[in-house]
Amino acid sequence: MRQFNLLAPLALVASFALASCITTTNGVQRNNRDVSKWLEPTPTLRQDLDDQSARLPFTHNRERVDLIRWFARVGEPAYPWLLEMAADERENVASAAIAALGSTGDHRLIEEMKALPWPTPDENFGQALERARALLRLGDWSEIPILIRGLESDRPYLRALCSKTLNEATNSTHGFDPLGESEGRAVAVAEWKTWWQARSGDSLLEASARR
């Protein structure tokens, strides 16, 4: 399979303008950050979180990806910031926060993420796709059909993101090449759909979906 440079696409998907508050459609700012259930940051780390949040809107490409990785490495103390931003009405803010949450690998976030308001795939497929990627990386397989649907995207970078996420979780590609000819991709997508139909009733997957 040919190599696909995921850095630029990931930067696009992960770009966001972090802030300590959310602005609603009527311009009112509200702070939803719930720090009570998570490990509290030290005063120094709290300042770092605020500072990095303020800097992110002005970063690009690798620098922005590195900052998202920084939030993921901070881990639990950063969760209130990331969960708040995951519900932001600005797609670039929400998508990048979701990506950072998925990068933590902490399955405790599954329930928190599922409780957030989300657009349907038909309303905003890009955000639904990012959410499905994050949930799968956290151990919840319930939205794999969204990722399989993403394999049929007209955009190569979206196909590559979905293929990479599915491969990381299942250790399989079913022969899918995001840069391959359309006929070959269609055959591989059909195999993915058959694979999911055969496994979607597994008790393990059902338990994952209920987390």
Residue frames as a rotation matrix with the C-alpha (Angstrom) as fourth column:
MET 1
0.581 0.814 0.000 0.00
0.814 -0.581 0.000 0.00
0.000 0.000 -1.000 0.00
ARG 2
-0.072 -0.604 0.794 1.28
0.519 -0.702 -0.487 3.44
0.852 0.378 0.364 -0.86
GLN 3
-0.545 -0.203 -0.814 2.22
0.827 -0.293 -0.481 5.78
-0.141 -0.934 0.327 1.92
PHE 4
0.265 0.682 0.681 -0.11
0.609 -0.666 0.431 8.68
0.748 0.301 -0.592 2.66
ASN 5
-0.791 -0.601 0.111 1.09
0.332 -0.576 -0.747 11.77
0.513 -0.554 0.656 4.49
LEU 6
0.128 0.918 -0.375 -1.40
0.846 0.096 0.524 12.18
0.518 -0.384 -0.765 7.35
LEU 7
-0.571 -0.419 -0.706 0.24
0.786 -0.527 -0.324 15.18
-0.236 -0.740 0.630 8.99
ALA 8
-0.979 0.186 0.083 -1.43
-0.145 -0.922 0.360 17.92
0.143 0.341 0.929 6.95
PRO 9
-0.218 0.962 -0.167 -4.89
0.014 0.174 0.985 16.31
0.976 0.212 -0.051 7.03
LEU 10
0.004 0.195 -0.981 -4.62
0.933 0.353 0.074 15.71
0.361 -0.915 -0.180 10.76
ALA 11
-0.852 -0.349 -0.390 -3.71
0.472 -0.834 -0.286 19.33
-0.225 -0.428 0.875 11.22
LEU 12
-0.748 0.636 0.187 -6.80
-0.309 -0.584 0.751 20.37
0.587 0.504 0.633 9.32
VAL 13
0.091 0.821 -0.563 -9.07
0.315 0.513 0.799 18.05
0.945 -0.250 -0.212 11.24
ALA 14
0.059 -0.148 -0.987 -7.46
0.975 0.221 0.025 18.96
0.214 -0.964 0.158 14.54
SER 15
-0.755 -0.407 0.514 -7.33
0.347 -0.913 -0.213 22.73
0.557 0.018 0.831 14.16
PHE 16
0.337 0.913 -0.230 -9.22
0.785 -0.138 0.604 24.69
0.520 -0.384 -0.763 16.77
ALA 17
-0.327 -0.345 0.880 -9.33
-0.160 -0.897 -0.411 27.89
0.931 -0.275 0.238 18.79
LEU 18
-0.137 0.244 -0.960 -9.34
0.837 0.547 0.020 26.88
0.530 -0.801 -0.279 22.44
ALA 19
-0.370 0.076 0.926 -10.78
-0.352 -0.934 -0.064 29.21
0.860 -0.350 0.372 25.05
SER 20
-0.992 -0.037 -0.117 -11.83
0.095 0.372 -0.923 29.04
0.078 -0.927 -0.366 28.68
CYS 21
-0.353 0.933 -0.064 -15.45
-0.231 -0.153 -0.961 29.76
-0.907 -0.324 0.269 27.77
ILE 22
-0.595 0.286 0.751 -17.97
0.767 0.481 0.425 28.83
-0.239 0.829 -0.506 25.08
THR 23
-0.782 0.372 -0.500 -19.75
-0.403 -0.914 -0.049 31.46
-0.475 0.163 0.865 23.01
THR 24
-0.263 0.788 0.557 -23.32
0.549 0.596 -0.585 30.61
-0.793 0.152 -0.590 22.13
THR 25
-0.283 0.193 0.940 -25.20
0.944 -0.120 0.309 31.69
0.172 0.974 -0.149 19.03
ASN 26
0.733 0.612 0.298 -26.47
0.549 -0.790 0.271 34.83
0.402 -0.035 -0.915 20.76
GLY 27
0.165 -0.803 0.573 -22.98
-0.035 -0.585 -0.810 35.86
0.986 0.114 -0.124 21.79
VAL 28
0.706 0.121 0.697 -23.38
-0.677 -0.173 0.716 35.00
0.207 -0.977 -0.040 25.49
GLN 29
-0.274 -0.871 -0.408 -20.34
-0.520 0.491 -0.699 33.41
0.809 0.021 -0.588 27.05
ARG 30
0.767 0.509 0.390 -20.77
-0.612 0.399 0.683 30.49
0.192 -0.763 0.618 29.39
ASN 31
-0.390 -0.921 0.024 -18.30
-0.850 0.350 -0.394 28.38
0.354 -0.174 -0.919 31.35
ASN 32
0.675 0.692 -0.257 -19.22
-0.593 0.716 0.369 24.69
0.439 -0.096 0.893 31.55
ARG 33
-0.180 -0.873 -0.452 -15.94
-0.405 0.485 -0.775 23.41
0.897 0.043 -0.441 32.89
ASP 34
0.850 0.453 0.269 -16.57
-0.458 0.383 0.802 20.73
0.261 -0.805 0.533 35.51
VAL 35
-0.101 -0.985 -0.143 -13.33
-0.605 0.175 -0.777 20.01
0.790 0.008 -0.613 37.33
SER 36
0.205 0.230 0.951 -14.90
-0.976 0.118 0.182 18.20
-0.070 -0.966 0.248 40.29
LYS 37
0.894 0.280 0.350 -14.66
-0.284 0.958 -0.041 14.67
-0.347 -0.063 0.936 38.91
TRP 38
0.745 -0.667 -0.005 -11.17
0.322 0.365 -0.873 14.87
0.585 0.649 0.487 37.45
LEU 39
0.153 -0.812 -0.564 -7.66
0.976 0.034 0.216 15.26
-0.156 -0.583 0.797 38.81
GLU 40
0.923 0.221 -0.314 -7.17
0.224 -0.974 -0.028 18.95
-0.312 -0.045 -0.949 39.55
PRO 41
0.393 -0.829 0.398 -4.31
0.574 -0.117 -0.811 20.70
0.719 0.547 0.430 37.78
THR 42
-0.147 -0.527 -0.837 -1.77
0.926 -0.370 0.070 22.53
-0.347 -0.765 0.542 39.85
PRO 43
0.573 0.353 -0.740 -1.96
0.188 -0.935 -0.301 26.33
-0.798 0.034 -0.602 39.65
THR 44
-0.352 -0.790 -0.502 1.03
-0.443 -0.332 0.833 26.30
-0.825 0.515 -0.233 37.30
LEU 45
-0.843 0.070 0.534 -0.51
0.429 0.687 0.587 23.67
-0.326 0.724 -0.609 35.04
ARG 46
0.219 0.974 -0.054 -3.84
0.794 -0.211 -0.570 25.48
-0.567 0.082 -0.820 35.06
GLN 47
0.341 -0.170 -0.924 -2.08
-0.289 -0.955 0.069 28.59
-0.894 0.243 -0.375 33.80
ASP 48
-0.758 -0.652 -0.008 -0.32
-0.257 0.287 0.923 26.50
-0.600 0.702 -0.385 31.15
LEU 49
-0.448 0.680 0.580 -3.66
0.801 0.594 -0.078 25.09
-0.398 0.429 -0.811 30.01
ASP 50
0.577 0.668 -0.470 -5.12
0.425 -0.737 -0.526 28.57
-0.698 0.103 -0.709 29.70
ASP 51
0.023 -0.661 -0.750 -2.01
-0.489 -0.662 0.568 29.88
-0.872 0.353 -0.339 27.94
GLN 52
-0.865 -0.362 0.349 -1.84
0.069 0.602 0.796 27.02
-0.498 0.712 -0.496 25.45
SER 53
-0.043 0.938 0.344 -5.56
0.861 0.210 -0.464 27.36
-0.507 0.276 -0.816 24.80
ALA 54
0.604 0.264 -0.752 -5.13
0.028 -0.950 -0.312 31.02
-0.797 0.167 -0.581 23.96
ARG 55
-0.291 -0.846 -0.447 -2.17
-0.538 -0.242 0.807 30.28
-0.791 0.476 -0.385 21.66
LEU 56
-0.411 0.057 0.910 -3.76
0.406 0.905 0.126 27.50
-0.817 0.421 -0.395 19.63
PRO 57
0.668 0.741 0.065 -5.86
0.370 -0.256 -0.893 29.68
-0.645 0.621 -0.445 17.29
PHE 58
0.701 -0.457 -0.548 -2.64
-0.639 -0.744 -0.196 31.19
-0.318 0.487 -0.814 15.96
THR 59
-0.328 -0.821 0.466 -0.82
-0.446 0.570 0.690 27.92
-0.832 0.018 -0.554 15.29
HIS 60
0.523 0.434 -0.733 -0.75
-0.848 0.178 -0.499 25.91
-0.086 0.883 0.462 12.08
ASN 61
0.434 -0.330 -0.838 0.15
-0.472 0.710 -0.524 22.46
0.768 0.622 0.152 10.77
ARG 62
-0.051 -0.518 -0.854 2.81
0.411 0.768 -0.491 20.67
0.910 -0.376 0.174 12.85
GLU 63
-0.879 -0.297 0.373 2.79
-0.167 -0.540 -0.825 23.25
0.447 -0.787 0.426 15.62
ARG 64
-0.110 0.928 0.356 -0.94
-0.956 -0.197 0.218 22.81
0.272 -0.317 0.909 16.09
VAL 65
0.521 0.244 -0.818 -0.71
-0.180 0.968 0.174 19.02
0.834 0.057 0.548 16.02
ASP 66
-0.483 -0.782 -0.393 2.07
0.324 0.257 -0.910 19.19
0.813 -0.567 0.129 18.62
LEU 67
-0.743 0.260 0.617 -0.17
-0.621 -0.612 -0.490 21.28
0.250 -0.747 0.616 20.89
ILE 68
0.388 0.906 -0.170 -3.00
-0.790 0.422 0.444 18.78
0.474 -0.038 0.880 20.57
ARG 69
0.242 -0.407 -0.881 -0.56
0.263 0.901 -0.344 16.05
0.934 -0.149 0.325 21.54
TRP 70
-0.796 -0.526 0.300 0.47
-0.095 -0.380 -0.920 18.19
0.598 -0.761 0.253 24.49
PHE 71
-0.164 0.825 0.541 -3.13
-0.963 -0.252 0.092 18.32
0.212 -0.506 0.836 25.74
ALA 72
0.649 0.399 -0.648 -3.37
-0.345 0.913 0.217 14.54
0.678 0.083 0.730 25.34
ARG 73
-0.208 -0.812 -0.546 -0.14
0.342 0.463 -0.818 14.04
0.917 -0.356 0.181 27.30
VAL 74
-0.669 0.053 0.742 -1.39
-0.618 -0.594 -0.515 16.29
0.414 -0.803 0.430 30.11
GLY 75
-0.736 0.376 -0.564 -4.23
0.365 0.921 0.138 13.80
0.571 -0.104 -0.815 30.38
GLU 76
-0.123 0.848 -0.515 -6.83
0.953 0.245 0.176 13.94
0.275 -0.469 -0.839 33.12
PRO 77
-0.338 0.031 -0.941 -6.23
0.570 -0.789 -0.231 17.50
-0.749 -0.614 0.248 34.36
ALA 78
-0.922 -0.052 -0.384 -6.96
-0.247 -0.683 0.687 18.74
-0.298 0.729 0.617 30.82
TYR 79
-0.717 0.658 0.232 -10.24
0.695 0.648 0.312 16.82
0.055 0.385 -0.921 30.41
PRO 80
0.071 0.824 -0.562 -12.53
0.672 -0.456 -0.584 19.63
-0.737 -0.336 -0.586 31.63
TRP 81
-0.292 -0.249 -0.923 -11.01
-0.419 -0.835 0.357 22.00
-0.860 0.491 0.140 29.07
LEU 82
-0.968 -0.185 -0.170 -11.31
-0.232 0.395 0.889 19.47
-0.097 0.900 -0.425 26.26
LEU 83
-0.556 0.827 0.085 -14.84
0.816 0.562 -0.137 18.29
-0.161 -0.006 -0.987 27.11
GLU 84
0.069 0.561 -0.825 -16.05
0.276 -0.805 -0.524 21.86
-0.959 -0.191 -0.211 27.24
MET 85
-0.389 -0.311 -0.867 -14.54
-0.643 -0.582 0.498 22.64
-0.659 0.751 0.026 23.86
ALA 86
-0.959 0.068 0.275 -15.87
0.215 0.806 0.551 19.41
-0.184 0.588 -0.788 22.35
ALA 87
-0.068 0.998 0.008 -19.34
0.909 0.065 -0.411 20.94
-0.411 -0.021 -0.912 22.74
ASP 88
-0.471 -0.165 -0.867 -18.34
-0.021 -0.980 0.198 24.23
-0.882 0.112 0.458 21.12
GLU 89
0.594 0.800 0.082 -20.53
0.120 0.013 -0.993 25.33
-0.796 0.599 -0.088 18.21
ARG 90
0.397 -0.551 -0.734 -17.44
-0.893 -0.416 -0.171 26.08
-0.211 0.724 -0.657 16.12
GLU 91
0.981 0.110 -0.160 -16.63
-0.155 0.942 -0.299 22.92
0.118 0.318 0.941 14.21
ASN 92
0.277 -0.949 -0.153 -12.87
-0.083 0.135 -0.987 23.45
0.957 0.286 -0.041 14.16
VAL 93
-0.269 -0.307 0.913 -12.83
-0.906 -0.242 -0.348 23.92
0.328 -0.920 -0.213 17.94
ALA 94
0.514 0.589 0.624 -15.01
-0.775 0.630 0.044 20.88
-0.368 -0.506 0.780 18.63
SER 95
0.914 -0.123 -0.387 -13.29
-0.150 0.782 -0.604 18.57
0.377 0.611 0.697 16.14
ALA 96
-0.018 -1.000 0.005 -9.83
-0.300 0.000 -0.954 19.24
0.954 -0.019 -0.300 17.49
ALA 97
-0.234 0.000 0.972 -10.92
-0.972 -0.027 -0.234 18.83
0.026 -1.000 0.006 21.10
ILE 98
0.796 0.566 0.215 -12.54
-0.557 0.824 -0.107 15.52
-0.238 -0.035 0.971 20.18
ALA 99
0.631 -0.639 -0.439 -9.34
-0.094 0.499 -0.861 14.41
0.770 0.585 0.255 18.47
ALA 100
-0.341 -0.791 0.508 -7.32
-0.636 -0.204 -0.745 15.27
0.693 -0.577 -0.433 21.57
LEU 101
0.156 0.488 0.859 -9.74
-0.944 0.330 -0.016 13.35
-0.291 -0.808 0.512 23.81
GLY 102
0.954 0.222 -0.204 -9.44
-0.285 0.884 -0.370 10.30
0.098 0.411 0.906 21.58
SER 103
0.281 -0.940 -0.193 -5.67
-0.257 0.120 -0.959 10.52
0.925 0.319 -0.208 21.74
THR 104
-0.047 -0.296 0.954 -5.69
-0.984 -0.149 -0.095 10.09
0.171 -0.943 -0.284 25.52
GLY 105
-0.468 -0.079 -0.880 -6.82
-0.227 0.973 0.033 6.45
0.854 0.215 -0.474 25.29
ASP 106
-0.962 0.130 0.242 -8.79
-0.235 0.068 -0.970 6.87
-0.142 -0.989 -0.035 28.53
HIS 107
-0.686 0.720 -0.108 -11.98
0.437 0.526 0.730 4.78
0.582 0.453 -0.675 28.28
ARG 108
-0.434 0.536 -0.724 -13.57
0.759 -0.216 -0.614 6.80
-0.485 -0.816 -0.313 31.11
LEU 109
-0.750 0.087 -0.656 -14.15
-0.262 -0.949 0.174 9.53
-0.607 0.303 0.735 28.56
ILE 110
-0.895 0.428 0.127 -16.55
0.333 0.450 0.829 7.40
0.298 0.784 -0.545 26.50
GLU 111
-0.086 0.917 -0.390 -19.54
0.996 0.066 -0.064 8.09
-0.033 -0.394 -0.919 28.72
GLU 112
-0.167 -0.042 -0.985 -18.62
0.340 -0.940 -0.018 11.77
-0.926 -0.338 0.171 28.98
MET 113
-0.914 -0.243 -0.324 -18.38
-0.204 -0.415 0.887 12.15
-0.350 0.877 0.330 25.22
LYS 114
-0.719 0.687 0.102 -21.63
0.573 0.503 0.647 10.31
0.394 0.524 -0.756 24.55
ALA 115
-0.031 0.727 -0.686 -23.44
0.914 -0.257 -0.314 12.66
-0.404 -0.636 -0.657 26.91
LEU 116
-0.650 -0.268 -0.711 -22.48
0.045 -0.948 0.315 15.70
-0.758 0.173 0.629 24.83
PRO 117
0.532 0.834 -0.147 -24.86
-0.072 -0.128 -0.989 17.10
-0.843 0.537 -0.008 22.19
TRP 118
-0.607 -0.761 0.230 -23.86
0.120 0.198 0.973 16.02
-0.786 0.618 -0.029 18.70
PRO 119
-0.041 0.551 -0.834 -25.05
-0.930 -0.325 -0.170 16.74
-0.365 0.769 0.525 15.17
THR 120
0.655 0.286 0.699 -26.24
-0.024 0.933 -0.360 13.74
-0.755 0.219 0.618 13.21
PRO 121
-0.330 -0.815 0.476 -23.97
0.508 0.271 0.818 12.43
-0.796 0.512 0.325 10.43
ASP 122
0.078 0.425 0.902 -26.32
0.988 -0.151 -0.015 13.96
0.130 0.892 -0.432 7.87
GLU 123
0.950 0.279 -0.139 -26.09
0.304 -0.929 0.210 17.33
-0.071 -0.242 -0.968 9.59
ASN 124
0.536 -0.844 -0.005 -22.31
-0.844 -0.536 -0.010 17.35
0.006 0.010 -1.000 9.96
PHE 125
0.940 -0.130 -0.316 -20.54
0.057 0.972 -0.228 14.27
0.337 0.196 0.921 8.69
GLY 126
0.089 -0.988 0.129 -17.06
-0.078 -0.136 -0.988 15.62
0.993 0.078 -0.089 9.39
GLN 127
-0.273 -0.158 0.949 -17.73
-0.901 -0.303 -0.310 16.08
0.336 -0.940 -0.060 13.09
ALA 128
0.752 0.574 0.324 -19.55
-0.642 0.748 0.167 12.75
-0.146 -0.333 0.931 13.34
LEU 129
0.718 -0.562 -0.410 -16.52
0.101 0.667 -0.738 11.14
0.688 0.489 0.536 11.75
GLU 130
-0.275 -0.847 0.454 -14.13
-0.417 -0.321 -0.851 12.75
0.867 -0.423 -0.265 14.22
ARG 131
0.095 0.408 0.908 -16.33
-0.994 0.079 0.069 11.59
-0.043 -0.910 0.413 17.08
ALA 132
0.953 0.277 -0.126 -16.41
-0.291 0.950 -0.116 8.03
0.087 0.147 0.985 15.72
ARG 133
0.291 -0.931 -0.222 -12.62
0.026 0.239 -0.971 8.04
0.956 0.276 0.094 15.40
ALA 134
-0.372 -0.442 0.816 -12.19
-0.741 -0.389 -0.548 9.27
0.559 -0.808 -0.183 18.97
LEU 135
0.437 0.622 0.650 -14.64
-0.884 0.431 0.181 6.77
-0.168 -0.653 0.738 20.44
LEU 136
0.902 -0.147 -0.405 -12.98
-0.033 0.914 -0.405 3.87
0.430 0.379 0.819 18.63
ARG 137
-0.068 -0.995 0.077 -9.58
-0.099 -0.070 -0.993 4.96
0.993 -0.075 -0.093 19.90
LEU 138
-0.351 0.016 0.936 -11.06
-0.907 -0.254 -0.336 5.02
0.233 -0.967 0.103 23.42
GLY 139
-0.967 -0.114 0.226 -12.38
-0.171 0.953 -0.250 1.47
-0.187 -0.280 -0.942 23.01
ASP 140
-0.097 0.992 0.086 -15.97
-0.130 0.073 -0.989 2.03
-0.987 -0.107 0.122 21.87
TRP 141
-0.901 -0.308 0.306 -16.71
0.192 0.348 0.918 0.29
-0.389 0.886 -0.254 18.57
SER 142
-0.138 0.984 0.114 -20.36
0.555 0.172 -0.814 1.30
-0.821 -0.049 -0.569 18.29
GLU 143
0.617 0.403 -0.677 -19.82
-0.217 -0.739 -0.638 3.90
-0.757 0.540 -0.368 15.58
ILE 144
-0.452 -0.790 0.414 -17.62
0.146 0.392 0.908 1.88
-0.880 0.471 -0.062 13.27
PRO 145
0.183 0.546 0.818 -20.27
0.915 0.210 -0.345 2.19
-0.360 0.811 -0.461 10.50
ILE 146
0.903 0.090 -0.421 -19.48
0.002 -0.979 -0.204 5.92
-0.430 0.183 -0.884 10.36
LEU 147
-0.001 -0.988 -0.157 -15.82
-0.498 -0.136 0.856 5.13
-0.867 0.079 -0.492 9.73
ILE 148
-0.400 -0.071 0.914 -16.71
0.586 0.746 0.314 2.57
-0.704 0.662 -0.257 7.06
ARG 149
0.690 0.680 0.247 -18.90
0.662 -0.455 -0.596 5.21
-0.293 0.575 -0.764 5.43
GLY 150
0.638 -0.517 -0.571 -15.90
-0.356 -0.855 0.376 7.54
-0.683 -0.037 -0.730 5.55
LEU 151
-0.325 -0.764 0.557 -13.95
0.206 0.517 0.830 5.09
-0.923 0.385 -0.010 3.40
GLU 152
0.033 0.447 0.894 -16.29
0.976 0.176 -0.124 6.08
-0.213 0.877 -0.431 0.58
SER 153
0.470 0.123 -0.874 -15.51
0.203 -0.979 -0.028 9.79
-0.859 -0.164 -0.485 0.86
ASP 154
0.890 -0.158 0.429 -14.45
0.399 -0.189 -0.897 11.71
0.223 0.969 -0.105 -2.23
ARG 155
0.660 -0.662 0.355 -11.62
-0.680 -0.727 -0.091 13.22
0.319 -0.181 -0.930 -0.20
PRO 156
0.287 -0.613 -0.736 -8.46
0.040 0.776 -0.630 11.09
0.957 0.152 0.247 -0.01
TYR 157
-0.673 -0.624 0.396 -7.38
-0.366 -0.185 -0.912 12.42
0.643 -0.759 -0.104 3.37
LEU 158
0.009 0.741 0.672 -10.71
-0.997 0.056 -0.048 11.44
-0.073 -0.669 0.739 4.96
ARG 159
0.787 0.214 -0.578 -10.45
-0.352 0.926 -0.137 7.97
0.506 0.311 0.804 3.46
ALA 160
-0.110 -0.938 -0.330 -6.92
0.009 0.331 -0.944 7.71
0.994 -0.107 -0.028 4.84
LEU 161
-0.563 -0.050 0.825 -7.95
-0.764 -0.349 -0.543 8.85
0.315 -0.936 0.159 8.33
CYS 162
0.465 0.832 0.302 -10.77
-0.883 0.460 0.094 6.31
-0.060 -0.310 0.949 8.46
SER 163
0.673 -0.266 -0.690 -8.61
-0.134 0.874 -0.468 3.51
0.727 0.407 0.552 7.12
LYS 164
-0.416 -0.903 0.106 -5.84
-0.219 -0.013 -0.976 4.26
0.883 -0.429 -0.192 9.60
THR 165
-0.353 0.347 0.869 -8.25
-0.934 -0.185 -0.306 4.33
0.054 -0.920 0.389 12.55
LEU 166
0.740 0.668 -0.080 -9.93
-0.669 0.743 0.015 1.07
0.070 0.043 0.997 11.54
ASN 167
0.404 -0.676 -0.616 -6.57
-0.042 0.659 -0.751 -0.61
0.914 0.330 0.238 11.01
GLU 168
-0.553 -0.634 0.540 -5.29
-0.537 -0.224 -0.814 0.51
0.637 -0.740 -0.216 14.42
ALA 169
-0.091 0.625 0.776 -8.35
-0.973 0.110 -0.203 -0.98
-0.212 -0.773 0.598 16.13
THR 170
0.787 0.572 0.230 -8.78
-0.494 0.808 -0.320 -4.19
-0.369 0.138 0.919 14.12
ASN 171
-0.213 -0.952 0.218 -5.29
-0.384 0.287 0.878 -4.83
-0.899 0.103 -0.426 12.68
SER 172
-0.203 0.210 0.956 -6.93
0.780 0.625 0.028 -5.25
-0.592 0.752 -0.291 9.29
THR 173
-0.672 -0.010 -0.740 -7.40
-0.335 -0.887 0.317 -3.22
-0.660 0.461 0.593 6.10
HIS 174
0.266 0.719 0.642 -9.44
0.303 0.570 -0.764 -5.67
-0.915 0.398 -0.067 4.01
GLY 175
-0.214 -0.500 0.839 -7.22
0.937 0.138 0.321 -4.52
-0.276 0.855 0.439 1.16
PHE 176
0.809 0.584 0.059 -8.41
0.579 -0.777 -0.246 -0.91
-0.098 0.234 -0.967 1.30
ASP 177
-0.430 -0.901 0.062 -6.03
0.889 -0.410 0.207 1.62
-0.161 0.144 0.976 -0.25
PRO 178
0.231 0.598 -0.767 -7.14
0.471 -0.759 -0.450 5.24
-0.851 -0.257 -0.457 0.25
LEU 179
-0.122 -0.357 -0.926 -5.24
-0.616 -0.704 0.353 6.20
-0.778 0.614 -0.134 -2.91
GLY 180
-0.735 -0.152 0.661 -6.29
0.265 0.833 0.486 3.16
-0.624 0.532 -0.571 -4.93
GLU 181
-0.891 0.453 -0.030 -8.63
-0.144 -0.219 0.965 2.97
0.431 0.864 0.260 -7.89
SER 182
-0.378 0.827 0.417 -12.33
-0.925 -0.350 -0.146 3.41
0.025 -0.441 0.897 -7.13
GLU 183
0.377 0.546 -0.748 -13.18
-0.552 0.781 0.292 -0.14
0.744 0.304 0.596 -8.16
GLY 184
-0.303 -0.589 -0.749 -10.68
0.306 0.684 -0.662 -1.66
0.902 -0.430 -0.027 -5.76
ARG 185
-0.925 -0.001 0.379 -11.79
-0.328 -0.501 -0.801 0.63
0.190 -0.866 0.463 -2.95
ALA 186
-0.029 0.999 0.032 -15.43
-0.950 -0.037 0.309 -0.38
0.310 -0.021 0.951 -3.51
VAL 187
0.270 0.058 -0.961 -14.53
-0.055 0.998 0.045 -4.07
0.961 0.041 0.273 -3.16
ALA 188
-0.700 -0.617 -0.359 -12.65
0.345 0.149 -0.927 -3.39
0.625 -0.773 0.109 0.08
VAL 189
-0.719 0.511 0.471 -15.50
-0.683 -0.645 -0.343 -1.28
0.128 -0.568 0.813 1.48
ALA 190
0.296 0.843 -0.449 -17.93
-0.694 0.513 0.506 -4.11
0.657 0.161 0.737 0.74
GLU 191
-0.059 -0.401 -0.914 -15.66
0.361 0.845 -0.394 -6.45
0.931 -0.353 0.095 2.72
TRP 192
-0.949 -0.256 0.185 -15.61
-0.048 -0.464 -0.885 -4.00
0.312 -0.848 0.428 5.60
LYS 193
-0.278 0.926 0.255 -19.41
-0.926 -0.328 0.184 -3.84
0.254 -0.185 0.949 5.60
THR 194
0.397 0.371 -0.839 -19.66
-0.240 0.925 0.295 -7.63
0.886 0.084 0.457 5.59
TRP 195
-0.529 -0.686 -0.499 -17.16
0.387 0.328 -0.862 -7.81
0.755 -0.649 0.092 8.43
TRP 196
-0.876 0.209 0.434 -19.19
-0.456 -0.648 -0.609 -5.36
0.154 -0.732 0.664 10.50
GLN 197
0.101 0.982 -0.157 -22.50
-0.858 0.166 0.486 -7.10
0.503 0.086 0.860 9.84
ALA 198
0.241 -0.076 -0.968 -20.98
0.121 0.991 -0.048 -10.34
0.963 -0.106 0.248 11.10
ARG 199
-0.527 -0.612 -0.590 -19.70
0.668 0.132 -0.733 -8.74
0.526 -0.780 0.339 14.29
SER 200
-0.574 0.273 0.772 -22.10
-0.323 -0.942 0.093 -5.93
0.753 -0.196 0.629 15.16
GLY 201
0.536 0.843 0.053 -24.11
-0.419 0.211 0.883 -8.26
0.733 -0.495 0.466 17.42
ASP 202
-0.166 -0.685 -0.710 -21.12
0.429 0.598 -0.677 -9.43
0.888 -0.417 0.195 19.45
SER 203
0.710 0.453 -0.539 -21.63
0.652 -0.134 0.746 -9.04
0.265 -0.882 -0.391 23.18
LEU 204
-0.185 -0.862 -0.471 -18.22
0.908 -0.333 0.253 -7.35
-0.376 -0.381 0.845 23.45
LEU 205
-0.788 -0.091 0.608 -19.26
0.438 -0.778 0.451 -4.65
0.432 0.622 0.653 21.03
GLU 206
0.243 0.955 0.171 -22.64
0.390 -0.257 0.884 -4.23
0.888 -0.148 -0.435 22.72
ALA 207
0.507 -0.128 -0.853 -20.95
0.853 -0.070 0.517 -3.79
-0.126 -0.989 0.074 26.08
SER 208
-0.620 -0.784 0.000 -18.62
0.762 -0.603 0.236 -1.23
-0.185 0.146 0.972 24.53
ALA 209
-0.502 0.493 0.711 -21.56
0.346 -0.639 0.687 0.72
0.793 0.591 0.150 23.12
ARG 210
0.564 0.797 -0.218 -23.21
0.492 -0.112 0.864 0.88
0.664 -0.594 -0.454 26.57
ARG 211
-0.253 -0.729 -0.636 -20.20
0.963 -0.123 -0.241 2.41
0.097 -0.674 0.733 28.31
